[in-house]
Amino acid sequence: MSDMRVTVVRLEIGKLSGVMPDAVRFCFELAGEGTCVEGARLDITEPEGTGECRACGAVFPARDPLALCPCGSAEVTVTGGAELTIKAVEVADHV
């Protein structure tokens, strides 16, 4: 296992997750120094936020975790954009 190294890490960081992708990018290189992820590429996708209104049933883009429905209701469930997920890690034999 010590001959393996991570070449790519793919993350999904939703725009409503509260996590700043730029901060993750900045820290990734520093945190990876001296580990199997040193030198790996970091790919981040940032899904948009979506909400669903429990009052009228509308599905709409949400730009805030405390979103209001266009109908004016605050009875909204965030249905997308709050993800913080490791989607994939690519590993290669150490060359």
N, C-alpha and C positions, 0 to 999 in steps of 0.2 A: 504494500500500500504506500510505502514511503517513496516509491518511484513514480507515483501519480501526482499530477498537478492540475489545478483548476484553470481552465482557459477562459471560460465565460460564465458569468452569473447573470441570470435574467430575473429582474424584479418587476412586480406590478405594484405601483404606489398610487392609489386613487387620489384624485384632487381634493376629496373631502376627508382623507385619512388623518390629517393633522401632521403628516410627516413631510418634511421638505426634501424633495429629491436632490437639490443642489447640496444640501448638508450631507446626505448619504453619499453622493459622489465624492465630496471632499474627504470624508472620513474613510471611505472604502480603501483608498490607496494606503493611508496611514495605518489603519487597523490590519491590513493584510500583510504588512512588511514582516518578513521572516516566517510566513506561513505558506501553506499550499496554494493560497489565492494570490500571492504576490505576483504582480504582472498580469493578472486576469483582466479581461474586458468586462465592464459593468454595463449592461443594457437595462434601461428602465422605461417601461411604458406607464403612462399616466391616464387611466380611464377617467372620463368626465363623470360628474355626479348626476344621479337621477333620483327622482323622488316619486312616490305614489301617494295620492291623496286618499285618505280613508273616508272622507266626507263625500267627494264626488267621483272618485275612481280615476281621476286624470293621472297620467304619467307624464312627467315634465323634466326638463333639465334643471338641476339644482346646483347652485353655486356656493351654497352655505349649508353646513350640517343641520342648522336650524331653519330650514327652508319653509317658505310659505307657498301654498298652492296658488296658481293664478286666480282661483275662485275666492281667495282670501282666507281659506282655512289654514290653521296651524296643525291640523291632524295629518301630518305627513310622515311617511316612513321612507327613510333613505334606502333606496334599492340598488344603488351603484355608486362607485367612486370612493368608497371607504376602505377599499382593499389595501392590504399590505401583505403581499404574497411572494414567496420565492417560487417562480414559475419553472425554472430549470437551472441546472448546474452542469456545465460540460467539463468533462475530465479527459485528460490525455496522458499517455505514457510520457514520463520525463525524458526529454531528448538531450 
